[in-house]
């Protein structure tokens, strides 16, 4: 079991799982390979004995070995008020160090690192002539104007265009909060389908419309306030957390263009970022996807209970994969 639960409710130490959640992925090839090897031994066919063993050493042998190493080198500690991450496996592009921690109260945004990298790469492409340092960590308007002489007008235009895309992701929070309300108040499927269809019209995508549709289900004030906060975030500045980074974007881009760059950068893109409101406090979960499904549910369920106002800047499908 990869989660070592503490005595106090919610406390746990999570480590990457050694075996996959679906044990059949491990057992089926091992069973088939073993049978072939045994039969080969009985009939005296050396190839039938050796070949399955070699194949099993590659798969599932190598994946299990790597997960075992991650299990030893990585741990996520869930404490009463904070999350502590120890990661000796690290990442070539993320300069977060082997030890990170963040208070639950400081977590305002959760998103995939790929989103941060893509936004900053786009910004660097727009500012090629200003020779931004490859390891620059501060992409805020004040720093870029002061340190590199970038015209404020150029940055304002970029912020305006980027903000639109990010607020689309922020809208995911409204839809997920609605799912919670549907379940809690047992909203009928017919009503849910009607509301979902209506929300596709931008004129209906507002709190007043939802209040009207949900009025018959006696939604309590706290849930309506949480729904309101999700709408407020759509109109707010969700660009700020991306502009303070611990990623060496220059190094990342060089690797991306190399022979094995695609696979290396894909792994980096799947890192999960927990950020405060302005990006000055961040924790990068570089091996969270190696946790078991049970541990993932425990982690995100607890994060949600500690601070329900956290905004997940991702699609509904991406969020459901995290909380499956």
Beta strands, then each sheet from edge to edge (+ up, - down):
strand 1: 3-5
strand 2: 12-14
strand 3: 74-78
strand 4: 82-87
strand 5: 99-103
strand 6: 109-112
strand 7: 272-275
strand 8: 282-285
strand 9: 311-312
sheet 1: 1+ 2- 3+ 4- 5+
sheet 2: 8+ 7- 6+ 9+
end
